[in-house]
């Protein structure tokens, strides 16, 4: 019964299921074992259809805390064999964009990070500020890949110092919508050229 309760709380759906739960009193860590139904076939990115399981590996994901306790998902993860005989690891639907975290954990980081310094976010969620930075950079990179600047009507470029001294960055912004489009270190001509190239890659009119 408690496995079903954890599955509901975690949003685990077939063919995945909660295989067991254990709590380490010394480390105050709750580990939830996740498995999949035998005989199931899986799809992978870059390949059509669903494919048979070749073997499995155990992957660990940091999840949102259960009350005050750190929660970790320990997932028996299938690898599938494609018709070309290559073997690929299946990505569970609850896995985040950065290795080792669930989507919900990353969502919490992304909710907190804009509101406070990364070090404060790291203290709240219980990971290093380097990992917080890595999560944020990953999602910024994904957002930039999808950015469409084709509707920009007026472009503003300015420089500012991000610290005492002469540590400058250059920003390009949509002057009409008042949103930052690109940021680069420095304020030289090559910096502006790099920004222009980036904007053009996303359809910004010359």
C-alpha positions in Angstrom: 0.0 0.0 0.0 2.7 2.5 0.9 4.4 1.9 -2.5 1.2 3.0 -4.2 1.1 6.1 -2.0 4.7 7.0 -3.0 3.9 6.4 -6.6 1.0 8.8 -6.5 3.0 11.4 -4.6 5.9 11.1 -7.1 3.7 11.0 -10.2 5.1 7.6 -11.2 3.0 6.0 -13.9 3.1 2.7 -15.9 5.2 1.1 -17.1 7.2 2.6 -14.2 6.3 1.7 -10.6 7.7 2.0 -7.0 9.5 -1.2 -6.2 10.4 -0.3 -2.6 11.2 2.4 -0.1 13.9 2.6 2.5 15.0 5.2 5.0 18.5 5.7 6.3 18.1 7.0 9.8 21.8 8.0 10.1 21.9 10.1 6.9 18.3 11.1 7.0 17.9 10.1 3.3 14.8 8.5 1.9 15.5 6.2 -1.1 12.7 5.2 -3.4 13.3 2.3 -5.8 11.8 2.7 -9.2 11.4 -0.3 -11.6 9.5 -1.0 -14.9 7.1 -3.7 -15.9 8.8 -6.8 -17.4 8.3 -7.2 -21.2 7.8 -3.5 -21.8 9.3 -1.9 -24.9 10.7 1.7 -24.9 11.4 4.5 -27.3 14.5 6.7 -27.3 15.3 10.1 -28.8 16.4 10.0 -32.3 14.8 6.7 -33.2 11.3 5.8 -34.3 9.1 3.1 -32.6 9.6 1.1 -29.4 12.3 -1.4 -28.9 13.1 -4.4 -26.6 15.1 -4.0 -23.5 18.7 -5.1 -23.9 19.9 -4.7 -20.2 19.5 -2.3 -17.3 21.6 0.1 -15.3 20.9 1.8 -12.0 20.5 5.6 -12.2 20.1 7.9 -9.2 18.1 11.1 -9.2 17.8 13.7 -6.5 14.2 14.5 -6.0 12.2 17.1 -3.9 12.4 16.5 -0.1 9.8 14.5 1.6 9.1 16.8 4.6 12.6 17.5 6.0 14.2 14.4 4.5 16.3 14.3 1.4 14.7 12.1 -1.2 16.5 10.1 -3.9 15.1 8.0 -6.7 17.0 4.8 -7.4 15.9 3.8 -10.9 16.4 0.5 -12.6 16.8 2.0 -16.1 16.5 0.0 -19.3 18.8 0.1 -22.3 17.3 -0.8 -25.6 18.8 -2.3 -28.7 17.8 -0.7 -32.0 17.6 -2.5 -35.4 21.1 -1.3 -36.2 22.3 -3.2 -33.1 23.3 0.0 -31.3 22.3 0.2 -27.6 20.7 3.3 -26.1 19.8 4.3 -22.5 16.1 5.1 -22.0 15.4 8.5 -20.3 12.6 8.1 -17.7 9.9 10.8 -18.0 10.7 12.2 -14.6 14.4 12.7 -15.3 15.6 16.3 -15.5 17.7 18.0 -18.2 20.8 17.7 -16.1 22.1 14.3 -15.1 21.2 13.3 -11.5 18.1 15.4 -10.9 14.4 15.0 -11.5 12.4 17.5 -13.4 10.5 18.6 -10.3 13.8 19.2 -8.4 15.1 21.3 -11.3 11.8 23.2 -11.4 12.2 24.1 -7.7 15.8 25.4 -8.4 14.5 27.5 -11.4 11.7 28.9 -9.2 14.1 30.0 -6.4 17.2 31.1 -8.4 15.8 34.3 -9.9 14.7 35.4 -6.4 18.0 35.2 -4.5 21.7 34.5 -4.9 22.6 31.1 -6.2 24.4 30.3 -2.9 21.1 30.9 -1.0 19.2 28.6 -3.5 21.9 26.0 -2.9 21.4 26.1 0.9 17.7 25.7 0.6 17.7 22.7 -1.8 20.8 21.1 -0.3 23.2 21.0 -3.3 26.3 23.0 -4.2 26.0 26.4 -5.8 28.0 25.0 -8.7 25.2 22.5 -9.3 22.6 25.2 -9.1 24.6 27.2 -11.7 24.8 24.1 -13.9 21.0 23.6 -13.8 20.3 27.2 -14.6 22.8 27.3 -17.4 21.3 24.2 -19.0 17.9 25.7 -19.1 19.1 29.0 -20.4 20.9 27.2 -23.2 17.7 25.3 -24.0 15.7 28.5 -24.1 18.2 30.2 -26.3 18.1 27.3 -28.8 14.3 27.9 -29.2 14.6 31.7 -29.2 13.0 33.5 -32.1 14.0 37.2 -32.6 12.5 37.6 -36.1 9.9 40.1 -34.8 12.4 42.5 -33.2 11.7 46.0 -34.5 14.2 48.1 -32.5 17.5 46.9 -31.1 19.4 48.6 -28.2 23.0 47.8 -27.3 24.7 49.0 -24.2 27.6 48.2 -21.9 27.7 48.0 -18.1 30.1 47.1 -15.4 29.2 43.9 -13.5 31.7 44.6 -10.7 34.0 47.2 -9.4 36.8 48.1 -11.8 36.6 47.5 -15.5 34.8 44.1 -15.7 32.4 45.0 -18.5 29.6 43.1 -20.3 27.6 44.2 -23.4 23.9 43.6 -23.6 21.5 43.6 -26.6 17.9 44.2 -25.9 14.6 44.5 -27.7 13.8 48.2 -27.2 10.1 47.8 -27.9 9.4 44.7 -25.7 12.1 45.8 -23.1 13.7 42.3 -22.9 17.3 41.3 -23.0 18.2 39.2 -26.0 21.9 38.5 -25.7 24.8 39.2 -23.2 28.5 38.9 -23.9 31.7 39.6 -21.9 33.7 42.7 -22.9 32.8 45.9 -24.8 35.2 45.7 -27.8 34.1 45.6 -31.4 34.5 41.8 -31.4 32.0 41.6 -28.6 29.4 43.5 -30.6 30.2 41.3 -33.6 29.7 38.1 -31.5 26.3 39.4 -30.3 25.3 40.3 -33.9 26.1 36.8 -35.0 24.1 35.3 -32.2 21.1 37.5 -32.9 21.3 36.6 -36.6 21.2 32.9 -35.8 17.9 33.4 -34.1 16.4 35.4 -37.0 16.9 38.9 -35.8 16.5 41.4 -38.7 19.8 43.2 -39.6 
